[in-house]
């Protein structure tokens, strides 16, 4: 298969998030988000990261099942110092919507825009009229329009949420769709903390994919919860010419702050175009790893993670040995649990899907199942509320042969 070569330069930039309004940002190749990286299943990506920032950085390839040495965390890679470069090289094994982002000083570097989308395409995917990536984010500004200071104590516990809502780096943009067409929306929650219970003017849409690619079958819905780090793909439309809708986040109580209804974008439906979109009733087959009721092989306590600090090390797991983890959240707020390098299935009634990030609601338990394949090395899991991760809500573990 082919090799695609990508040059990414991390550098400081003037991030104009709205006309006449900007903040000192960080971007890959000078933009936020960084450039869309596209590949086909089985291709090799060779990505050279050059660091032009004044502080160290790395790239984590969120959701990609790649070798441990390419994961971009401090446990497998020395941070790329200012003026230095690092070459990432790996083969992409799965179709889906992924993203790349810094894994050093994330609370600041991600907030300032150091992330970008990555789309891997495979054979036999649904054919829709258009395909667009929507990276959703927010900015926290002070009363003078400057970036709010980082590292405040209350943010470590509550997370950092801003009042400026962004789509692909722009504040509440207008999106144009053709009447009568059905589009594929690849949505990434790139925010530090914000949970997004998304609605498109209350209109129905089809959920066709999650973190690990296509679902078994489309799921009809009028809203979908997307937590930090998660991705979801929707078949959106058709709408009538002249419709004006809002992509908005409905109130959701994650255990902190007052839930609000907030707009991310305005959708304007233009002149009609013929549609050739086709979403089949069966998207792919996914074999369940386990059935409901199986006993867990490990318990992961969100409360213990929160108070454990950065030195936590979990027990090793062995290649080929089925893992059933019980994620227990005794705390008073939700936590999006992210597993590096592997997909898992949530053990529950309903459709089977591949995930790498799952919300563990306050005072509840979620069970996941996953199979360590032959990629031994150092891995980690953590809460994807970045301030919680920075506080030490994480653990390292090894996959051993």
ZAGU-804603 format. One line per field, with one value per residue (C-alpha): residue in three letters; x, y, z; chain. Coordinates in nm, 4 decimals, decimal comma, padded with zeros to 6 digits. Each point is the difference from the previous one (the first is absolute). Layout:
# residues N
res [ALA | ...]
x [X | ...]
y [Y | ...]
z [Z | ...]
chain [A | ...]
END
This chain:
# residues 401
res [UNK | UNK | UNK | UNK | UNK | UNK | UNK | UNK | UNK | UNK | UNK | UNK | UNK | UNK | UNK | UNK | UNK | UNK | UNK | UNK | UNK | UNK | UNK | UNK | UNK | UNK | UNK | UNK | UNK | UNK | UNK | UNK | UNK | UNK | UNK | UNK | UNK | UNK | UNK | UNK | UNK | UNK | UNK | UNK | UNK | UNK | UNK | UNK | UNK | UNK | UNK | UNK | UNK | UNK | UNK | UNK | UNK | UNK | UNK | UNK | UNK | UNK | UNK | UNK | UNK | UNK | UNK | UNK | UNK | UNK | UNK | UNK | UNK | UNK | UNK | UNK | UNK | UNK | UNK | UNK | UNK | UNK | UNK | UNK | UNK | UNK | UNK | UNK | UNK | UNK | UNK | UNK | UNK | UNK | UNK | UNK | UNK | UNK | UNK | UNK | UNK | UNK | UNK | UNK | UNK | UNK | UNK | UNK | UNK | UNK | UNK | UNK | UNK | UNK | UNK | UNK | UNK | UNK | UNK | UNK | UNK | UNK | UNK | UNK | UNK | UNK | UNK | UNK | UNK | UNK | UNK | UNK | UNK | UNK | UNK | UNK | UNK | UNK | UNK | UNK | UNK | UNK | UNK | UNK | UNK | UNK | UNK | UNK | UNK | UNK | UNK | UNK | UNK | UNK | UNK | UNK | UNK | UNK | UNK | UNK | UNK | UNK | UNK | UNK | UNK | UNK | UNK | UNK | UNK | UNK | UNK | UNK | UNK | UNK | UNK | UNK | UNK | UNK | UNK | UNK | UNK | UNK | UNK | UNK | UNK | UNK | UNK | UNK | UNK | UNK | UNK | UNK | UNK | UNK | UNK | UNK | UNK | UNK | UNK | UNK | UNK | UNK | UNK | UNK | UNK | UNK | UNK | UNK | UNK | UNK | UNK | UNK | UNK | UNK | UNK | UNK | UNK | UNK | UNK | UNK | UNK | UNK | UNK | UNK | UNK | UNK | UNK | UNK | UNK | UNK | UNK | UNK | UNK | UNK | UNK | UNK | UNK | UNK | UNK | UNK | UNK | UNK | UNK | UNK | UNK | UNK | UNK | UNK | UNK | UNK | UNK | UNK | UNK | UNK | UNK | UNK | UNK | UNK | UNK | UNK | UNK | UNK | UNK | UNK | UNK | UNK | UNK | UNK | UNK | UNK | UNK | UNK | UNK | UNK | UNK | UNK | UNK | UNK | UNK | UNK | UNK | UNK | UNK | UNK | UNK | UNK | UNK | UNK | UNK | UNK | UNK | UNK | UNK | UNK | UNK | UNK | UNK | UNK | UNK | UNK | UNK | UNK | UNK | UNK | UNK | UNK | UNK | UNK | UNK | UNK | UNK | UNK | UNK | UNK | UNK | UNK | UNK | UNK | UNK | UNK | UNK | UNK | UNK | UNK | UNK | UNK | UNK | UNK | UNK | UNK | UNK | UNK | UNK | UNK | UNK | UNK | UNK | UNK | UNK | UNK | UNK | UNK | UNK | UNK | UNK | UNK | UNK | UNK | UNK | UNK | UNK | UNK | UNK | UNK | UNK | UNK | UNK | UNK | UNK | UNK | UNK | UNK | UNK | UNK | UNK | UNK | UNK | UNK | UNK | UNK | UNK | UNK | UNK | UNK | UNK | UNK | UNK | UNK | UNK | UNK | UNK | UNK | UNK | UNK | UNK | UNK | UNK | UNK | UNK | UNK | UNK | UNK | UNK | UNK | UNK | UNK | UNK | UNK | UNK | UNK | UNK]
x [00,0000 | 00,0966 | 00,1780 | -00,1337 | 00,2437 | -00,1298 | 00,1932 | -00,1422 | 00,1546 | -00,1206 | 00,0308 | -00,1543 | -00,2567 | -00,2466 | -00,3264 | -00,2796 | -00,3027 | -00,2434 | 00,0376 | 00,2163 | 00,0370 | 00,3057 | 00,2025 | 00,3630 | -00,0459 | 00,2045 | -00,0644 | 00,1302 | 00,1177 | -00,1364 | -00,3693 | -00,2569 | -00,0998 | 00,3121 | -00,0194 | -00,2294 | 00,2055 | -00,1672 | 00,1019 | -00,1321 | -00,0040 | 00,3373 | 00,1975 | 00,3050 | 00,0149 | 00,3395 | -00,0477 | 00,2874 | -00,0771 | 00,2194 | -00,0378 | 00,0188 | -00,1682 | 00,1823 | -00,0887 | 00,0201 | -00,2826 | -00,0964 | -00,2849 | -00,2438 | -00,1934 | -00,3327 | -00,1842 | 00,2558 | 00,1098 | 00,3693 | 00,3238 | 00,0579 | 00,3164 | -00,2086 | -00,2675 | 00,1512 | -00,0145 | 00,2756 | 00,0272 | 00,1085 | 00,1570 | 00,2177 | -00,1785 | 00,1135 | 00,1956 | -00,0219 | 00,1832 | 00,0094 | -00,1904 | -00,1422 | -00,1176 | -00,3172 | -00,0580 | -00,2807 | -00,2580 | -00,3664 | -00,2084 | -00,3523 | -00,2413 | -00,1495 | 00,0239 | 00,3011 | 00,1996 | 00,3513 | 00,0921 | 00,2757 | 00,0619 | 00,2254 | -00,1387 | -00,3339 | -00,2179 | 00,1727 | 00,1253 | -00,3352 | -00,1935 | 00,2221 | -00,0796 | 00,2665 | -00,2146 | -00,1325 | -00,2218 | 00,0991 | -00,2343 | 00,0694 | -00,2194 | -00,0839 | -00,1863 | -00,3767 | -00,0791 | -00,3348 | -00,0160 | -00,1341 | -00,0238 | 00,2744 | 00,2504 | 00,1014 | 00,2018 | -00,1242 | 00,2448 | -00,1895 | 00,1838 | -00,0253 | 00,2195 | 00,0090 | 00,0630 | 00,0169 | -00,2049 | 00,2511 | -00,0140 | 00,3362 | 00,0557 | -00,0990 | 00,3006 | 00,0855 | 00,0401 | -00,2490 | -00,0867 | -00,3726 | 00,0659 | 00,1937 | -00,3152 | -00,2737 | 00,1784 | 00,0387 | -00,3038 | -00,0168 | -00,2825 | 00,1346 | -00,1241 | 00,1969 | -00,0449 | 00,3248 | 00,1640 | -00,2705 | -00,2567 | -00,3564 | 00,0420 | -00,2710 | -00,0071 | -00,1665 | -00,1733 | -00,1824 | -00,3680 | -00,0843 | 00,3509 | 00,1300 | 00,3463 | 00,2441 | 00,1036 | 00,3116 | -00,0192 | 00,2944 | -00,0279 | 00,3381 | -00,0915 | 00,1930 | -00,3094 | -00,3295 | -00,2590 | -00,2147 | -00,3545 | -00,0394 | -00,3192 | -00,0596 | -00,3088 | -00,1739 | -00,0055 | 00,0662 | 00,3338 | 00,1698 | 00,2983 | 00,2165 | 00,3380 | 00,1761 | 00,3649 | 00,1005 | -00,1837 | -00,3347 | -00,2743 | -00,1743 | -00,3077 | -00,1117 | -00,1632 | -00,2723 | 00,0181 | -00,0701 | 00,2925 | 00,3326 | 00,2379 | 00,3639 | 00,2486 | 00,3580 | 00,2089 | -00,2964 | -00,1005 | -00,3326 | -00,1035 | -00,3461 | -00,2018 | -00,1614 | -00,2924 | -00,1822 | -00,1324 | -00,2276 | 00,1248 | -00,0068 | 00,0228 | 00,2104 | 00,1087 | 00,2405 | 00,2652 | -00,0192 | 00,0897 | -00,3032 | 00,0269 | 00,1881 | 00,0863 | 00,3476 | 00,0111 | 00,1635 | -00,1440 | -00,3426 | -00,1044 | -00,0845 | -00,1262 | 00,2722 | 00,0426 | 00,3035 | -00,1047 | -00,2864 | -00,1003 | -00,1486 | -00,1577 | 00,0459 | -00,1269 | -00,0896 | 00,2408 | -00,0652 | 00,0993 | 00,1825 | 00,0404 | -00,0499 | 00,0285 | -00,0524 | -00,1940 | 00,3083 | 00,3298 | 00,2272 | 00,0158 | 00,1492 | 00,0402 | -00,0591 | 00,3061 | -00,2105 | -00,3595 | -00,1580 | 00,0502 | 00,3631 | 00,2186 | 00,2606 | 00,3705 | 00,0877 | -00,1661 | 00,1046 | -00,1133 | -00,0451 | 00,0261 | 00,3304 | 00,1332 | -00,0993 | 00,1974 | 00,2833 | 00,2301 | 00,2191 | 00,2007 | -00,2773 | 00,0865 | -00,2622 | 00,0694 | 00,1283 | -00,2340 | 00,1038 | -00,0401 | -00,3050 | -00,1561 | -00,3522 | -00,0358 | -00,3291 | 00,0383 | -00,2540 | 00,0240 | -00,1409 | -00,0808 | -00,0752 | 00,0620 | -00,2579 | 00,0834 | 00,0233 | 00,3373 | 00,0750 | 00,2346 | 00,2523 | 00,2065 | 00,3079 | 00,0753 | -00,2906 | -00,3712 | -00,2444 | -00,3673 | -00,2368 | -00,1753 | -00,3655 | -00,3280 | -00,0290 | 00,2199 | 00,3640 | 00,2569 | 00,3754 | 00,1067 | 00,3148 | -00,1726 | -00,3122 | -00,1810 | -00,0249 | -00,2860 | 00,0123 | -00,0864 | -00,0191 | 00,2008 | 00,0851 | 00,1515 | 00,2214 | 00,1612 | 00,3126 | 00,2623 | 00,3711 | 00,1347 | 00,3667 | 00,1217 | 00,1924 | 00,1278 | -00,0881 | -00,3540 | -00,2246 | -00,3576 | -00,1339 | -00,2940 | -00,0255 | -00,1001 | 00,3464 | 00,0211 | -00,0809 | 00,2711 | 00,2444 | -00,0964 | 00,1052 | -00,3236 | 00,1813 | 00,1963 | 00,2695 | 00,0011 | 00,1946 | -00,1198 | 00,2388 | 00,0395]
y [00,0000 | 00,3631 | 00,2237 | 00,3498 | 00,2614 | 00,2886 | 00,2958 | 00,1505 | 00,3076 | 00,0974 | 00,3738 | 00,2979 | 00,1820 | 00,2848 | -00,1950 | 00,2137 | -00,1916 | 00,2715 | 00,3059 | 00,2511 | -00,2203 | -00,2116 | -00,1661 | -00,1209 | -00,3574 | -00,3063 | -00,1801 | -00,2706 | 00,1729 | 00,3250 | -00,0909 | -00,1183 | -00,2692 | -00,1283 | -00,1448 | -00,2936 | -00,3169 | -00,2579 | -00,3591 | -00,3350 | -00,3156 | -00,1722 | 00,3075 | 00,1109 | 00,3512 | 00,1633 | 00,3197 | 00,2298 | 00,2278 | 00,3096 | 00,2005 | 00,3783 | 00,0679 | 00,1375 | -00,3133 | -00,3779 | -00,1884 | -00,3354 | -00,1420 | -00,2621 | -00,1771 | -00,0236 | -00,3233 | -00,1511 | -00,3582 | 00,0560 | -00,1217 | 00,1182 | 00,1887 | 00,2256 | 00,0877 | 00,3373 | -00,0194 | 00,0713 | -00,3691 | -00,0991 | 00,3125 | 00,2842 | 00,3277 | 00,1817 | 00,3008 | 00,3429 | -00,0061 | -00,3806 | -00,2500 | -00,3504 | -00,2467 | -00,2009 | -00,2963 | -00,2524 | -00,1868 | 00,0935 | -00,3171 | 00,1377 | 00,2269 | 00,2777 | 00,3525 | 00,0601 | 00,3000 | 00,0979 | 00,2282 | 00,0976 | -00,2187 | 00,2476 | 00,2826 | -00,0900 | 00,2336 | 00,2968 | -00,1359 | -00,1552 | 00,3038 | 00,2138 | -00,2145 | -00,2700 | -00,2715 | -00,1153 | -00,2618 | -00,3303 | -00,2021 | -00,3562 | -00,1373 | -00,3595 | -00,1979 | -00,0358 | 00,3120 | 00,1820 | 00,2361 | 00,3396 | 00,3277 | 00,1755 | -00,0791 | 00,2624 | -00,0001 | 00,2155 | 00,0433 | 00,1511 | 00,1922 | 00,3004 | 00,2832 | 00,1473 | 00,3750 | 00,2633 | 00,3202 | 00,1725 | -00,2718 | -00,1524 | -00,3678 | -00,0727 | -00,1001 | -00,3679 | -00,2232 | 00,1601 | -00,2330 | -00,0159 | -00,1097 | -00,3053 | -00,1274 | 00,1406 | 00,0070 | 00,2964 | 00,1104 | 00,3149 | 00,2146 | 00,0220 | -00,3021 | -00,1055 | -00,2110 | -00,0633 | 00,2856 | 00,2603 | 00,1436 | -00,1134 | -00,0069 | -00,0365 | -00,3333 | -00,0307 | -00,3164 | -00,0689 | -00,0835 | -00,3635 | -00,1304 | -00,2244 | 00,0711 | -00,2004 | 00,2047 | -00,1196 | 00,1688 | 00,0202 | 00,1400 | 00,1726 | 00,2043 | -00,0233 | -00,0734 | 00,0837 | -00,2759 | 00,0492 | -00,1361 | 00,0900 | 00,0842 | 00,1272 | 00,2103 | -00,3019 | -00,1675 | -00,3744 | -00,1315 | -00,3379 | -00,0937 | -00,2144 | -00,0208 | 00,0547 | 00,0114 | -00,3254 | 00,0408 | -00,1094 | -00,1414 | -00,3239 | 00,1955 | 00,3646 | 00,1275 | 00,2602 | 00,2847 | 00,3665 | 00,0529 | -00,1612 | 00,0503 | 00,0500 | 00,0302 | 00,1345 | -00,2185 | -00,1829 | -00,0071 | -00,0664 | -00,0127 | 00,1064 | -00,0202 | 00,3457 | 00,1123 | 00,0335 | 00,3442 | 00,2370 | 00,3070 | 00,3046 | -00,1940 | 00,1656 | -00,2335 | 00,0104 | -00,2503 | 00,0335 | -00,1678 | -00,0702 | 00,0234 | -00,2911 | -00,0357 | -00,1509 | 00,0866 | 00,3412 | 00,3380 | 00,1043 | -00,1859 | 00,2363 | -00,0165 | 00,1339 | 00,0516 | -00,1262 | 00,0864 | 00,1211 | -00,2212 | 00,1638 | -00,2202 | 00,1250 | -00,0989 | -00,3602 | -00,2477 | -00,3553 | -00,2587 | -00,3265 | -00,0778 | -00,3549 | -00,1243 | -00,3775 | -00,1659 | -00,2072 | 00,1906 | -00,2839 | -00,3016 | 00,0352 | -00,3140 | 00,0564 | -00,0813 | -00,1089 | -00,0226 | 00,2014 | -00,1495 | -00,1058 | 00,0607 | 00,2771 | -00,0752 | 00,3441 | 00,2877 | 00,3551 | 00,2549 | 00,3560 | 00,1226 | -00,1807 | 00,1369 | 00,3514 | -00,0205 | -00,2225 | 00,2441 | -00,0533 | -00,2915 | -00,2577 | -00,3250 | -00,2623 | -00,3712 | -00,1353 | -00,1557 | -00,2811 | -00,0113 | -00,2077 | -00,0031 | 00,1449 | 00,3004 | 00,0850 | 00,3196 | 00,1441 | 00,3797 | 00,1182 | 00,3675 | 00,0827 | 00,3706 | 00,2747 | 00,0758 | -00,1843 | -00,1117 | -00,0887 | -00,3018 | -00,0267 | -00,3113 | 00,0569 | -00,2262 | -00,2448 | -00,0136 | -00,1392 | -00,0913 | 00,1318 | -00,2963 | 00,0947 | -00,0779 | 00,1426 | 00,0459 | -00,1072 | 00,2662 | 00,0516 | 00,2813 | 00,1508 | 00,2596 | -00,0526 | 00,2157 | -00,1433 | 00,1988 | 00,1102 | -00,2720 | -00,2743 | -00,2942 | -00,0791 | -00,3278 | -00,0234 | -00,2943 | 00,0129 | -00,2344 | 00,0909 | -00,0868 | -00,0500 | 00,3543 | -00,0318 | 00,3070 | 00,2789 | 00,1400 | 00,2166 | 00,0883 | 00,3214 | 00,2335 | 00,2131 | 00,3066 | 00,1420 | 00,1759 | -00,3294 | -00,1724 | 00,2765 | -00,0514 | -00,3646 | -00,1790 | -00,2609 | -00,3242 | -00,1755 | -00,3699 | -00,2395 | -00,2398 | -00,2944 | -00,2953]
z [00,0000 | -00,0458 | 00,2479 | 00,0587 | 00,1257 | 00,2108 | 00,1391 | 00,3190 | 00,1568 | 00,3466 | 00,0358 | 00,1704 | -00,2052 | 00,0149 | 00,0247 | -00,1436 | 00,1245 | -00,1154 | -00,2277 | 00,1831 | 00,3093 | 00,0672 | 00,2720 | 00,0069 | -00,1165 | -00,0805 | -00,3249 | -00,2263 | -00,3180 | 00,1343 | 00,0086 | 00,2537 | -00,0532 | -00,1714 | -00,3531 | -00,0706 | -00,0393 | -00,2242 | -00,0639 | -00,1190 | 00,2127 | -00,0212 | -00,1027 | 00,1915 | 00,1371 | 00,0416 | 00,1978 | 00,0891 | 00,2934 | 00,0233 | 00,3184 | -00,0465 | 00,3349 | 00,3028 | 00,1993 | -00,0574 | -00,1702 | -00,1567 | -00,2081 | 00,1273 | -00,2761 | 00,1799 | -00,0808 | -00,2367 | 00,0717 | -00,0621 | 00,1646 | 00,3564 | -00,0970 | -00,2277 | 00,2599 | 00,0875 | 00,3795 | 00,2497 | 00,0875 | -00,3533 | -00,1497 | 00,1195 | -00,0654 | -00,3147 | 00,1189 | -00,1663 | -00,3311 | -00,0166 | -00,2160 | 00,0385 | -00,2623 | 00,0592 | -00,2287 | 00,0201 | -00,2062 | 00,0431 | 00,0491 | 00,0459 | -00,1845 | 00,2060 | 00,1346 | 00,2219 | 00,1117 | 00,0928 | 00,2861 | 00,2374 | 00,3046 | 00,1852 | 00,2150 | -00,1555 | 00,2045 | -00,1620 | -00,3329 | -00,0975 | 00,1215 | -00,2221 | -00,3035 | -00,0395 | -00,1575 | -00,3363 | -00,1714 | -00,1551 | -00,2222 | -00,1130 | -00,2794 | -00,0806 | -00,2632 | 00,0030 | 00,2005 | -00,0297 | -00,2973 | 00,1068 | -00,1899 | 00,1962 | 00,2720 | 00,2541 | 00,3219 | 00,2869 | 00,2867 | 00,2932 | 00,2703 | 00,2291 | 00,1256 | 00,3487 | -00,0109 | 00,2710 | 00,0078 | -00,2308 | -00,2654 | 00,0899 | 00,0711 | 00,3577 | 00,2168 | 00,0081 | 00,3036 | 00,2363 | 00,2887 | -00,0688 | -00,3595 | 00,1175 | 00,1684 | -00,2229 | -00,3359 | -00,2323 | -00,1988 | -00,2085 | -00,1302 | -00,3565 | -00,1946 | -00,3050 | -00,3110 | -00,1890 | 00,1862 | -00,0758 | 00,2405 | -00,0784 | -00,3796 | -00,2607 | -00,1836 | -00,3400 | -00,1211 | -00,3230 | 00,0363 | -00,0619 | 00,0681 | 00,2786 | 00,1386 | 00,2097 | 00,3015 | 00,1820 | 00,3401 | 00,2416 | 00,3522 | 00,0374 | 00,3080 | 00,3258 | 00,2071 | -00,1694 | -00,0385 | -00,3108 | -00,0201 | -00,3644 | -00,1845 | -00,3542 | 00,0495 | 00,1508 | -00,3431 | -00,0334 | -00,1230 | -00,0230 | 00,2151 | -00,2277 | 00,1782 | 00,3303 | 00,1130 | -00,1682 | -00,3286 | -00,1372 | 00,2213 | -00,0909 | -00,1084 | -00,0074 | 00,3190 | -00,0422 | 00,2523 | 00,0606 | 00,2407 | 00,0877 | 00,2925 | -00,1003 | 00,2871 | -00,0215 | -00,2299 | -00,1534 | -00,3646 | -00,1644 | -00,3648 | -00,1123 | -00,3193 | -00,0004 | -00,2176 | -00,2274 | 00,0832 | -00,1925 | -00,1854 | 00,2255 | 00,3262 | 00,2693 | 00,2786 | 00,2905 | 00,0944 | 00,3748 | 00,3265 | 00,2157 | 00,3802 | 00,1551 | 00,3691 | 00,0266 | 00,3690 | -00,0285 | -00,0886 | -00,1205 | -00,3182 | -00,2859 | -00,3558 | -00,2301 | -00,3745 | -00,1877 | -00,3564 | -00,2172 | -00,2922 | -00,3086 | -00,2634 | -00,3543 | -00,3424 | -00,0630 | -00,1557 | -00,1044 | 00,2576 | -00,0625 | 00,3708 | 00,1165 | 00,3590 | 00,0163 | 00,2801 | 00,0858 | 00,0163 | 00,1124 | 00,2299 | 00,3490 | 00,2068 | 00,3735 | 00,2084 | 00,2980 | 00,1142 | 00,2774 | 00,3454 | -00,0363 | 00,3034 | -00,0291 | -00,0068 | 00,1411 | 00,1815 | -00,0817 | 00,2573 | -00,1251 | 00,3586 | 00,0547 | -00,3301 | 00,1003 | 00,3241 | -00,1186 | -00,1748 | -00,3053 | 00,1362 | -00,0248 | -00,1718 | -00,0712 | -00,0361 | -00,3293 | -00,2549 | -00,2338 | -00,3760 | -00,0900 | 00,3477 | 00,0021 | 00,2273 | 00,1710 | 00,1980 | 00,2393 | 00,0039 | 00,3328 | 00,0474 | 00,3627 | -00,0550 | -00,0410 | -00,3640 | -00,3324 | -00,1348 | -00,3653 | 00,0207 | -00,2869 | -00,0725 | -00,2149 | -00,2940 | 00,0153 | -00,0746 | 00,2519 | 00,0073 | 00,2658 | 00,1580 | 00,0082 | -00,1656 | -00,3492 | -00,3043 | 00,0026 | -00,0930 | 00,0183 | 00,2322 | 00,1466 | 00,2193 | 00,2100 | 00,2518 | 00,3504 | 00,1560 | 00,3616 | 00,2543 | -00,2643 | -00,1332 | -00,3627 | -00,1190 | -00,3056 | -00,1798 | -00,2143 | -00,1384 | 00,0117 | -00,3429 | -00,0815 | 00,0670 | 00,3252 | 00,1754 | 00,2376 | -00,0161 | 00,2115 | 00,0811 | 00,1463 | 00,0422 | -00,3135 | 00,1970 | -00,0535 | 00,3343 | 00,1750 | -00,2008 | 00,0947 | 00,3650 | -00,0314 | -00,0879 | -00,2075 | 00,0143 | -00,2013 | -00,0808 | -00,2205 | -00,2633 | 00,0106 | -00,2358]
chain [A | A | A | A | A | A | A | A | A | A | A | A | A | A | A | A | A | A | A | A | A | A | A | A | A | A | A | A | A | A | A | A | A | A | A | A | A | A | A | A | A | A | A | A | A | A | A | A | A | A | A | A | A | A | A | A | A | A | A | A | A | A | A | A | A | A | A | A | A | A | A | A | A | A | A | A | A | A | A | A | A | A | A | A | A | A | A | A | A | A | A | A | A | A | A | A | A | A | A | A | A | A | A | A | A | A | A | A | A | A | A | A | A | A | A | A | A | A | A | A | A | A | A | A | A | A | A | A | A | A | A | A | A | A | A | A | A | A | A | A | A | A | A | A | A | A | A | A | A | A | A | A | A | A | A | A | A | A | A | A | A | A | A | A | A | A | A | A | A | A | A | A | A | A | A | A | A | A | A | A | A | A | A | A | A | A | A | A | A | A | A | A | A | A | A | A | A | A | A | A | A | A | A | A | A | A | A | A | A | A | A | A | A | A | A | A | A | A | A | A | A | A | A | A | A | A | A | A | A | A | A | A | A | A | A | A | A | A | A | A | A | A | A | A | A | A | A | A | A | A | A | A | A | A | A | A | A | A | A | A | A | A | A | A | A | A | A | A | A | A | A | A | A | A | A | A | A | A | A | A | A | A | A | A | A | A | A | A | A | A | A | A | A | A | A | A | A | A | A | A | A | A | A | A | A | A | A | A | A | A | A | A | A | A | A | A | A | A | A | A | A | A | A | A | A | A | A | A | A | A | A | A | A | A | A | A | A | A | A | A | A | A | A | A | A | A | A | A | A | A | A | A | A | A | A | A | A | A | A | A | A | A | A | A | A | A | A | A | A | A | A | A | A | A | A | A | A | A | A | A | A | A | A | A | A | A | A | A | A | A | A | A | A | A | A | A | A | A | A | A | A]
END
